[in-house]
Amino acid sequence: MANVVNSTAAKLHISPTLEINELVSKAREQGKHVIHLGFGEATFPIQQDVLQAHQDASNETSYMPVAGIENLRASIASFNADRLGVKISPDQVVVAPGSKPLLFGLFDILDGAVLLPRPSWVSYEPQVLHARKRLFWVETDPVDRHTITESSLLSAHQKAISEGVIPRIMLINSPSNPTGHVFSASCIRTIKEFCRSKEIVLITDEIYSDICFDESQKGTSAFDSSNDDTETVILTGGLSKTYSAGGWRIGYAIFPPSEKGEIIRKTILAYASECWSAASTPAQLASIKAFSTSEAMCSYRKSVTALHRYCTGKLYSALKELGLDVGQPGGGFYVYPSFSPYAAQLDKLGISTSADLSAWLIRECGLATLPGSAFGEDDDGPLHGRFRLRMSTSYLYFQSEIERYEKGYALLESCASGKDIQLPYLEEAIEALENAVQKLKSVRL
Ligand SMILES: Cc1ncc(COP(=O)(O)O)c(C=O)c1O
């Protein structure tokens, strides 16, 4: 049979995050109990005014401007200007149906090979490869998978040059999915300086930036709205994480007001006009409220951060207690432990990769997690990386949509005001992890 899809498209598969969801649904249909730590979908109840604004706009059916509704671009510009302490004009903002298509478009239109920290969110690598670009991993500290150093940047760059390609794009994501790490100001300075010296466009994916456990780090960003053409930094963000509205599909990019920034912005607008036209109108109208700096929204963002900090912190402490190698998350809602301290036991069980380990956990312990290999970890690389799993806390709050709205607002409020809260699904997850480690400890060596 002749090829139906081209050779680049043939390499695409369903994203591992969505695949694990399907596996969990199947196991549950078979009556199995599965604790879902595999999917990073924020599930808190949507802030009431934002929800109301979406309902009120449901009869708005016209296409909006390609770049997004002006008031929404103004709201996004002013929110980020406040957070970062820089000037941002609404004209620098482009709104899209999620930040994912914007990232996809940016990898597609920008020139040159790509540098990505290892590990990185599951979708960047397929997006880069689909844009027919070469990807070079920038190694992070092998023990906690956190820090990027100048030497790791130079070594990834050197590798690309030795293979005859020039990196012109780099992406960083802080707080990071999967590690929960927040880059320090000095680390960001190192990355920016490196990108400037090598004429690399830097994309900073800040979709988790509100969920920083140390309030003072919320404004730490590579984006400075500079009009200096020797550096080009593009910021992306959206509605999916802080506002628990992933399905409404609202994301944005902010471009620098420099000549290069303008060229990229205009090109992505032309791309958008031929591809998605505009983001959903009711969702855009509701987002004007979401990104506002009103007292109600600031307090909502605070409560969301407090609850993620509490739950993610508890899971991190439990994993540490169980003897796993795990870095302390500084933001987001993920932990990224390595089971490498139990490498001998895993070997006895015939488990040699993070995918084997993730399959064993779902089969034997009813725990769904994502393997490190989905984030670029090398199955033939160092031990730490081979046994890493990403665990998401976002499904540990409610069992149903009804519970989400009946209990969610009170839970957010209680956590923010420091009251005692009960998270039975978190306790259950910790117990299942204790049992899994007990199983490993009981393997005869
Ligand atoms: C690091 C990161 N960037 C971007 C996205 C995309 O979010 P959206 O397309 O919903 O804006 C996600 C979603 O999981 C993510 O984890």
The ligand as an SDF file (V2000), in Angstrom:
LIG
                    3D

 16 16  0  0  0  0  0  0  0  0999 V2000
    4.6970   22.7590   30.4630 C   0  0  0  0  0  0  0  0  0  0  0  0
    3.4170   22.9190   29.7300 C   0  0  0  0  0  0  0  0  0  0  0  0
    3.3470   23.8120   28.7410 N   0  0  0  0  0  0  0  0  0  0  0  0
    2.2330   23.9800   28.0230 C   0  0  0  0  0  0  0  0  0  0  0  0
    1.1040   23.2300   28.2830 C   0  0  0  0  0  0  0  0  0  0  0  0
   -0.0840   23.4360   27.3690 C   0  0  0  0  0  0  0  0  0  0  0  0
   -1.1570   23.9870   27.9470 O   0  0  0  0  0  0  0  0  0  0  0  0
   -2.3650   24.6360   27.0980 P   0  0  0  0  0  0  0  0  0  0  0  0
   -2.2330   24.2270   25.6690 O   0  0  0  0  0  0  0  0  0  0  0  0
   -3.5670   24.0690   27.7470 O   0  0  0  0  0  0  0  0  0  0  0  0
   -2.2030   26.1220   27.2620 O   0  0  0  0  0  0  0  0  0  0  0  0
    1.1220   22.2790   29.3140 C   0  0  0  0  0  0  0  0  0  0  0  0
   -0.0570   21.4270   29.5840 C   0  0  0  0  0  0  0  0  0  0  0  0
    0.0170   20.3600   30.1420 O   0  0  0  0  0  0  0  0  0  0  0  0
    2.3130   22.1270   30.0650 C   0  0  0  0  0  0  0  0  0  0  0  0
    2.3990   21.2500   31.0690 O   0  0  0  0  0  0  0  0  0  0  0  0
  1  2  1  0
  2  3  1  0
  2 15  2  0
  3  4  2  0
  4  5  1  0
  5  6  1  0
  5 12  2  0
  6  7  1  0
  7  8  1  0
  8  9  2  0
  8 10  1  0
  8 11  1  0
 12 13  1  0
 12 15  1  0
 13 14  2  0
 15 16  1  0
M  END
$$$$
